[in-house]
Each structure stands twice: as structure tokens, then as C-alpha cells.
Amino acid sequence: MDHPDQNPGDTNAPPRLEWLGAPNILSLSRLPLGALFWLATDTQPAHLWWPFAVLAAAGVTDVLDGMLARRRGITNGIGSWLDPICDKVFVAAVLGAIEYYRHPPLSLLALIVGRELCQLPLSLTYRFVPVLRQWLHYDFHASGFGKAATVAQFAAVAALLVDSPGQWVAAWVAFGVGMLALGDYLRRAVMIGRQRLAGGRTGGR
């Protein structure tokens, strides 16, 4: 029986070649863009177009990497976990730069990355509890909720950059959508775990 999260469109390319594929290169490009955001951000409102240009570039890479992966039928390769990790590293770098230059309340930043703050202890529990690893299977594929959460985070970051009066509203929206995304990831993990258990019982008969 096939693994529940396998897909006929999965790539058979050697790992080294897969790393060099255009979708993964686009995902990885968000790492230097995170560093560039630090250089583009300062305290002068007249210079705001520089960090917004970096945010726009990161958003374009986020759209294109998924589009290219789907077009090439790569649905369960390196990019399935690389893309969300690069998203998180980029957002962390952006918020770090904003905190350094603008000093917003830490509670505001915590709302924007609420999904990640809640996901970290869950990931550590999954990693160090063998029973969970046997039953659950974490699905790294970006869901609609996951992508919406990233867009909401970008919108909240933009509100912080312009010191918008609605920045708290944007942060709460990012938090709410992030919690929906986290719940969806957990639902998928449980569903895949049940499928694996059902497959194991069928195979054992």
C-alpha cells in the first residue's frame, strides 16, 4: 500500500539535482531577502519604498515557487518542507529588523508570529515523543490556510512599517488566520496518522 501522503507526481530527481530546481532556488532566495530587509529598513519614512520592494520580491518568490512546483508535478519533494521554513525565516528576519529600528511592543510582534510560537512546542513534542512519531505524520505541504497566514503576516508587517493606526487589527488578523492554519496542519497530521494505522491493520491481516 502506498504511503498516504505520497503522490504520483512526486519527483524522482536525485536530491542534489532537486535542490537546484527553480522552485527550491526561489524558496531559498527569501533567506538573502531577509538579510536585505535589514539593510533596506531604517527610521526614515521617506525610505519606506526600499523595504516594501523587498517584501514584494519575497511575495513574488512565494507565489512562483509553488506555481512552478505544481506545473512540474513536484508535490512531495524537498520543497514541501523548504518553502514553509524559508517563509518563517524571512518573517522572523523582517520582524527582527522592525523591532531593531522601530521598537514596536513585543506583544504586537508576538501576535504576528503567534502561529510559529504555538507551533514550536508542538514540533518539539512531536520530535521527542516516539509514540507521536509512530502515529502522526506531519504534512509540510502548504495549505490554503497556511498561505493565507503568510499573506496576513506580510500585511501586518506592512502596517508596522507605515505605523498604521490599524496595525493592532492587522496583527490580530494574522494571529487568527495563523491559528486556523495551525489547526489545519494538526487536522491533516491526525488524518494521515489514521490512514497509516488503517493501512497497517489491513496489511497485517
N, C-alpha and C positions, 0 to 999 in steps of 0.2 A: 504494500500500500504506500502511495506517495505521501510525503510529509505534508501536513495540512497547509503550510504556508509556502509550498513550492509552487511554481508557475511554469507552464510550458514555454513561456517567453524568457525564462531566465537565461542569462548569458553563460556561454561555455568558454569564454575567453580566459586565458591564463591570468592569475591575479595581477601580475606585473603589467600586462597589457591593459587590463581593465582599469587600473589606476590611471593610466594615461588617456583614457577615454574622455571625450569632450564634456559629458555630464559631470564627471568627477573633478575635472580641472576647473569647471565653472563653480562647483561647490567649494573647492579649496581656495578659489580666488577671494572668497569672503574673509579668509584669515588675514591676508595683507590689507584688505579693505578696512578691516577693523583697526589695524595699526595706522592706516592712512587717516582714519577718522580722528584719531588723537592729534595728528598734525594739522588737520583741517579745522579743528574746533578751537575757538578762543572766546574771549569775553566780549568781542566787538560785534554788535548786531549787524553792522554793515558787511561782515564777512560770512553771514549765515549761509550764503548760497554754496559755499565750499562743502560743509558737512552735509547739506541736503543733496548735493551732487553725489557724494559718497553713498548716502542712503539709497538714492535712486539706482546707482550702479549695482549695489548689493541686491536690491529688489529685482532688477533685470536678471542677474545671475540666478536668483532663486526661482524665477519663472522658467528660464531657459533650461536649467539643468534637468528639471522634471519633464519638460516638454520633449527634450532630446532623448531622455531615457525611455519614455513611453514610446516614442517614434521608433526607437531601435529595439523595442521589446525587452529592455533590461528592467525587470521588475523586482528582482531579489538578489542583486549583486552588492558590491561594496557600497554603491551609492545609497542603498536603502538605509544604512546607518550613518554614512558620512554626511549626507545632506542635513539631517536634523542636528548633528553635532556641530557642523560649521555654522548653522543658524544660531545655535546657542552661544558659541564662542564669539561670534560677531556681535550679538546683542549685549553680551557681557562687556566686551571692549567698548562699545558705544556708551553704555551706561556708566562705565568706569570713567570715560573721558568727560561725560556730562557732570558727574559728581566732582571731578577734579577741578573743572573750570567754573561750574555754575553753583555748586553746593546746594542742590535741592534736598528736601527732607529724605532721609533714608527710608522712611515708611512709604514714600511715594515710589521710590525705586523698587522696594520690596513688592509692592503691588504689581508692578510691571513684569517682574520675573517671578511672580507667585507660583506659576506652573513649575518652573525649574526648582524653586525652593522646596516645593512639596514632592517633586519627583526624586530629588536626591536621596532622602532617607528610604524611599520605596525601592530605588535602584540598589542601594547598599544592602537592604534586607534581602532582596532577590539574589544578590551576588553571594551573600554569606550564609544563606539558609538553604541547604541542599534539597530539602523537601519541596520548596517552592520551585527550584530549578527543574525538578523532575516533573512537576505538574503543570507549571506555567511555561509559556514560551513568549518572550517579549517580541512584539512585532514592531520593527523600526520604521516600516513604511509610513510616510507622511499621509495623514488622513485629511479630510476636508476641514475638520475642526483644528487640526494641527497647523495647517496653512493659515486658517483664519486667525489663529492665536498669534502667529508671527506677524501677520498684517496689522493686527491690533497693537502689538508691541511697537512696530515701526510708527504707527500713528501716535502712540503715546510719547515716543521719543521725539517726534516732530513737535508735539505740543510743548514738550520741555524745552526744546531748542528756541522756540519763539516766545517762551514764557507766557503761554496762552492761559487765560483765566479758566479754560476748560481742561487743564492738564490733570486735575484730580479725577474728573469724569472719564477722561481717556484712560487713565491708569486703572480705574475700576473696571472699565470695559475690557481692558487687556487681561485683568485678573479673572473676570468672569468667563471670558472665552477660553482662557488658559485652563481653567478648572474643567470646562466641558471637554477640552482636548485631552486632558489627563484622564478623565473618566472614560473617554472613548478608548484610549490606549489600554486601560485596565480591562475594559469590556472585551477588547479583542484578544488580550492575553489569556483571559479566562476561557473564551470561546475556543481558541486554538488548543489550550490545555485539555479541555473536554474532548475535542476531536482526537487528540493524541491518545487520551485514555481509552476512548471508544475504539480506536484503531488497534490499540494494544490488546484489548479484550477480544476483538474479532480475530486478530492474528493468533491469539493463544488457544483458540478453540479448535 
